[in-house]
Amino acid sequence: EAQVTQNPRYLITVTGKKLTVTCSQNMNHEYMSWYRQDPGLGLRQIYYSMNVEVTDKGDVPEGYKVSRKEKRNFPLILESPSPNQTSLYFCASSPLSAAAQFFGPGTRLTVL
Amino acid sequence: LAKTTQPISMDSYEGQEVNITCSHNNIATNDYITWYQQFPSQGPRFIIQGYKTKVTNEVASLFIPADRKSSTLSLPRVSLSDTAVYYCLVGDSPGYSTLTFGKGTMLLVSP
């Protein structure tokens, strides 16, 4: 089944403790992206990647890192999480030839 | 990137046709118009995409006038399960780079 998977789905952590949220897609898509969604603010793009080893900042990249060493994986790294990064995070992918994106199920992160 | 404007919310009843209009006055020549649907705590789901005139698929129609400064998503005979947030996005293809979703339109369908 074609899908985007994220792990973990839920995470509660404390300020400053490094964490990684994994994202994987099995559709051979070149393009992958991370978003965060907060009440009243809609979906905001954090980082995106047009292909392996190519990443770029979205609208709200501060406090986040990403890497794209393999086509299928695009992990989101929070080196030192803070409470203002408490949010619902979505990973998405698409082929470069089409703009419609496939979204993962989301990761709900709480930073205490 | 072209900015979009949509109504914050809309109400409808089961069985009615719902039209959600999106304004995108500074759409570029290469831009496509894409609509997504999102249920609470789920990722957005692609509904339909178009460039001009009319596009129809099994769930919706998309009407785009000649000047392309607006578009209308049409949902025929909505049901309770169509209650969701609908987002209109404008951007070029191949592959969007930075995507701005905006706040979307909250559609509430009542019995």
HADDOCK unambig.tbl for C-alpha pairs under 7 A between the chains (distance, minus, plus):
assign (segid A and resid 31 and name CA) (segid B and resid 95 and name CA) 6.97 0.50 0.50
assign (segid A and resid 41 and name CA) (segid B and resid 103 and name CA) 6.45 0.50 0.50
assign (segid A and resid 42 and name CA) (segid B and resid 101 and name CA) 6.84 0.50 0.50
assign (segid A and resid 42 and name CA) (segid B and resid 102 and name CA) 5.82 0.50 0.50
assign (segid A and resid 42 and name CA) (segid B and resid 103 and name CA) 4.70 0.50 0.50
assign (segid A and resid 43 and name CA) (segid B and resid 101 and name CA) 5.67 0.50 0.50
assign (segid A and resid 43 and name CA) (segid B and resid 102 and name CA) 6.80 0.50 0.50
assign (segid A and resid 44 and name CA) (segid B and resid 100 and name CA) 6.56 0.50 0.50
assign (segid A and resid 44 and name CA) (segid B and resid 101 and name CA) 6.88 0.50 0.50
assign (segid A and resid 45 and name CA) (segid B and resid 98 and name CA) 6.98 0.50 0.50
assign (segid A and resid 45 and name CA) (segid B and resid 99 and name CA) 6.51 0.50 0.50
assign (segid A and resid 58 and name CA) (segid B and resid 98 and name CA) 5.63 0.50 0.50
assign (segid A and resid 90 and name CA) (segid B and resid 43 and name CA) 6.51 0.50 0.50
assign (segid A and resid 95 and name CA) (segid B and resid 95 and name CA) 6.73 0.50 0.50
assign (segid A and resid 96 and name CA) (segid B and resid 94 and name CA) 4.89 0.50 0.50
assign (segid A and resid 96 and name CA) (segid B and resid 95 and name CA) 4.13 0.50 0.50
assign (segid A and resid 97 and name CA) (segid B and resid 93 and name CA) 6.56 0.50 0.50
assign (segid A and resid 97 and name CA) (segid B and resid 94 and name CA) 4.37 0.50 0.50
assign (segid A and resid 97 and name CA) (segid B and resid 95 and name CA) 5.92 0.50 0.50
assign (segid A and resid 98 and name CA) (segid B and resid 93 and name CA) 6.05 0.50 0.50
assign (segid A and resid 98 and name CA) (segid B and resid 94 and name CA) 5.51 0.50 0.50
assign (segid A and resid 98 and name CA) (segid B and resid 95 and name CA) 5.68 0.50 0.50
assign (segid A and resid 99 and name CA) (segid B and resid 93 and name CA) 5.50 0.50 0.50
assign (segid A and resid 99 and name CA) (segid B and resid 94 and name CA) 6.23 0.50 0.50
assign (segid A and resid 99 and name CA) (segid B and resid 95 and name CA) 4.71 0.50 0.50
assign (segid A and resid 99 and name CA) (segid B and resid 96 and name CA) 5.57 0.50 0.50
assign (segid A and resid 100 and name CA) (segid B and resid 46 and name CA) 6.19 0.50 0.50
assign (segid A and resid 101 and name CA) (segid B and resid 46 and name CA) 6.79 0.50 0.50
assign (segid A and resid 102 and name CA) (segid B and resid 45 and name CA) 6.87 0.50 0.50
assign (segid A and resid 103 and name CA) (segid B and resid 43 and name CA) 5.29 0.50 0.50
assign (segid A and resid 103 and name CA) (segid B and resid 44 and name CA) 6.20 0.50 0.50
assign (segid A and resid 103 and name CA) (segid B and resid 45 and name CA) 6.88 0.50 0.50
assign (segid A and resid 104 and name CA) (segid B and resid 43 and name CA) 5.94 0.50 0.50
assign (segid A and resid 105 and name CA) (segid B and resid 42 and name CA) 5.65 0.50 0.50
assign (segid A and resid 105 and name CA) (segid B and resid 43 and name CA) 5.46 0.50 0.50
assign (segid A and resid 106 and name CA) (segid B and resid 42 and name CA) 6.47 0.50 0.50
assign (segid A and resid 106 and name CA) (segid B and resid 43 and name CA) 6.23 0.50 0.50
